[in-house]
Amino acid sequence: MGSYTRKMMFGDQPRFDTGWGGWVWWAPLEDIPPETFVEHWGAGRFVGGYPTKDGIGVCACAPVSDDIAKQGPGRRSRIQERFAGMGKLVDSWLDNTPDDDAEMFFWHLSDVRSHEWIKGRVVLLGDAAAGFLPTAGIGASMAMESAAVLADELSRVNADSLELALHAYEKRRRHRVERVQGESRQLARMMFVESGMLAWGRDQLTKLYSIKQLAGSIAKAFDEPI
Ligand SMILES: Cc1cc2nc3c(=O)[nH]c(=O)nc-3n(C[C@H](O)[C@H](O)[C@H](O)COP(=O)(O)OP(=O)(O)OC[C@H]3O[C@@H](n4cnc5c(N)ncnc54)[C@H](O)[C@@H]3O)c2cc1C
């Protein structure tokens, strides 16, 4: 996401900043059915739990304008107070909030979209070309698809026509990657809502739509040839 190659070749590129950020930590694999992730979309706060083989990755997000991102003394209690009352499951994750002096990652939820991907024989791929918000859980998939397409295009040329292959790669990938990136931004607008009224409206709407309808075009993207 913070690619120096992108910066050196193309300078600063536009970022989409949600204005939100989140703490990330691990909790034990308890109270959560296997292969299920849980997200609580609130007003001015969001907590997600994502199980892996060894533990649950917890991500607790809020607008960065308040003191939520502050490190140091009082961090643990600030996090626990900010996300209290979101149910038993969240409470159990909050019990595992690391101590104030432990290393803990605060994740600024913004992404980046590079206007250019190619200069001479230099090419961008993955998050360097189009970085993804975590909202759709699809950035790694997009990076791997792009790597497969780049390998495919490179396998068809010799060194003399390398630049043709790079341009063919960009032509095959840019539209798809940016469309899905746009959808992950759209999801962020729904998930990261501050006003109680808007959150209420969002909650009513999400009752009417299935997850397939809400994230359908992202899922459908996987049925398309790359
Ligand atoms: C908490 C979190 C959860 C996520 N969940 C999902 C998910 O569920 N599904 C999904 O599809 N995506 C997810 N993503 C997004 C996904 O991780 C990224 O989109 C993906 O890793 C991008 O791949 P990349 O190869 O472009 O970049 P990166 O994975 O960032 O790889 C870049 C690599 O380059 C290395 N590097 C940097 N500078 C140098 C240098 N000068 N020399 C040598 N090496 C260097 C870095 O150390 C790094 O290993 C998540 C991201 C985060 C942060």
PDBQT file of the ligand as one rigid body, heavy atoms in Angstrom, charges set to zero:
ROOT
HETATM    1  C1  LIG A 301      -5.551  -6.887   8.552  1.00  0.00    +0.000 C 
HETATM    2  C2  LIG A 301      -5.762  -7.160   7.060  1.00  0.00    +0.000 A 
HETATM    3  C3  LIG A 301      -6.716  -8.081   6.659  1.00  0.00    +0.000 A 
HETATM    4  C4  LIG A 301      -6.926  -8.365   5.306  1.00  0.00    +0.000 A 
HETATM    5  N1  LIG A 301      -7.838  -9.324   4.950  1.00  0.00    +0.000 NA
HETATM    6  C5  LIG A 301      -7.951  -9.691   3.654  1.00  0.00    +0.000 A 
HETATM    7  C6  LIG A 301      -8.824 -10.765   3.273  1.00  0.00    +0.000 A 
HETATM    8  O1  LIG A 301      -9.511 -11.360   4.098  1.00  0.00    +0.000 OA
HETATM    9  N2  LIG A 301      -8.888 -11.108   1.951  1.00  0.00    +0.000 N 
HETATM   10  C7  LIG A 301      -8.140 -10.477   1.010  1.00  0.00    +0.000 A 
HETATM   11  O2  LIG A 301      -8.220 -10.861  -0.186  1.00  0.00    +0.000 OA
HETATM   12  N3  LIG A 301      -7.336  -9.441   1.337  1.00  0.00    +0.000 NA
HETATM   13  C8  LIG A 301      -7.201  -9.036   2.633  1.00  0.00    +0.000 A 
HETATM   14  N4  LIG A 301      -6.368  -8.012   2.978  1.00  0.00    +0.000 N 
HETATM   15  C9  LIG A 301      -5.681  -7.268   1.926  1.00  0.00    +0.000 C 
HETATM   16  C10 LIG A 301      -4.445  -8.010   1.455  1.00  0.00    +0.000 C 
HETATM   17  O3  LIG A 301      -3.629  -8.372   2.566  1.00  0.00    +0.000 OA
HETATM   18  C11 LIG A 301      -3.649  -7.118   0.485  1.00  0.00    +0.000 C 
HETATM   19  O4  LIG A 301      -4.529  -6.605  -0.528  1.00  0.00    +0.000 OA
HETATM   20  C12 LIG A 301      -2.559  -7.951  -0.176  1.00  0.00    +0.000 C 
HETATM   21  O5  LIG A 301      -1.652  -8.435   0.823  1.00  0.00    +0.000 OA
HETATM   22  C13 LIG A 301      -1.782  -7.124  -1.192  1.00  0.00    +0.000 C 
HETATM   23  O6  LIG A 301      -0.744  -7.918  -1.693  1.00  0.00    +0.000 OA
HETATM   24  P1  LIG A 301       0.559  -7.255  -2.276  1.00  0.00    +0.000 P 
HETATM   25  O7  LIG A 301       1.445  -8.403  -2.681  1.00  0.00    +0.000 OA
HETATM   26  O8  LIG A 301       0.187  -6.261  -3.333  1.00  0.00    +0.000 OA
HETATM   27  O9  LIG A 301       1.217  -6.394  -1.108  1.00  0.00    +0.000 OA
HETATM   28  P2  LIG A 301       1.811  -6.879   0.295  1.00  0.00    +0.000 P 
HETATM   29  O10 LIG A 301       1.109  -8.110   0.791  1.00  0.00    +0.000 OA
HETATM   30  O11 LIG A 301       1.817  -5.662   1.155  1.00  0.00    +0.000 OA
HETATM   31  O12 LIG A 301       3.273  -7.321  -0.062  1.00  0.00    +0.000 OA
HETATM   32  C14 LIG A 301       4.307  -6.405  -0.286  1.00  0.00    +0.000 C 
HETATM   33  C15 LIG A 301       5.594  -7.068   0.232  1.00  0.00    +0.000 C 
HETATM   34  O13 LIG A 301       6.710  -6.277  -0.173  1.00  0.00    +0.000 OA
HETATM   35  C16 LIG A 301       7.607  -6.231   0.886  1.00  0.00    +0.000 C 
HETATM   36  N5  LIG A 301       8.472  -5.049   0.691  1.00  0.00    +0.000 N 
HETATM   37  C17 LIG A 301       8.181  -3.758   0.902  1.00  0.00    +0.000 A 
HETATM   38  N6  LIG A 301       9.230  -2.983   0.584  1.00  0.00    +0.000 NA
HETATM   39  C18 LIG A 301      10.191  -3.807   0.140  1.00  0.00    +0.000 A 
HETATM   40  C19 LIG A 301      11.525  -3.613  -0.360  1.00  0.00    +0.000 A 
HETATM   41  N7  LIG A 301      12.048  -2.386  -0.451  1.00  0.00    +0.000 N 
HETATM   42  N8  LIG A 301      12.221  -4.682  -0.733  1.00  0.00    +0.000 NA
HETATM   43  C20 LIG A 301      11.702  -5.935  -0.662  1.00  0.00    +0.000 A 
HETATM   44  N9  LIG A 301      10.456  -6.179  -0.213  1.00  0.00    +0.000 NA
HETATM   45  C21 LIG A 301       9.725  -5.138   0.182  1.00  0.00    +0.000 A 
HETATM   46  C22 LIG A 301       6.741  -6.156   2.122  1.00  0.00    +0.000 C 
HETATM   47  O14 LIG A 301       7.456  -6.556   3.281  1.00  0.00    +0.000 OA
HETATM   48  C23 LIG A 301       5.635  -7.148   1.741  1.00  0.00    +0.000 C 
HETATM   49  O15 LIG A 301       5.953  -8.462   2.126  1.00  0.00    +0.000 OA
HETATM   50  C24 LIG A 301      -6.164  -7.682   4.330  1.00  0.00    +0.000 A 
HETATM   51  C25 LIG A 301      -5.212  -6.726   4.729  1.00  0.00    +0.000 A 
HETATM   52  C26 LIG A 301      -5.001  -6.464   6.078  1.00  0.00    +0.000 A 
HETATM   53  C27 LIG A 301      -3.932  -5.442   6.485  1.00  0.00    +0.000 C 
ENDROOT
TORSDOF 0
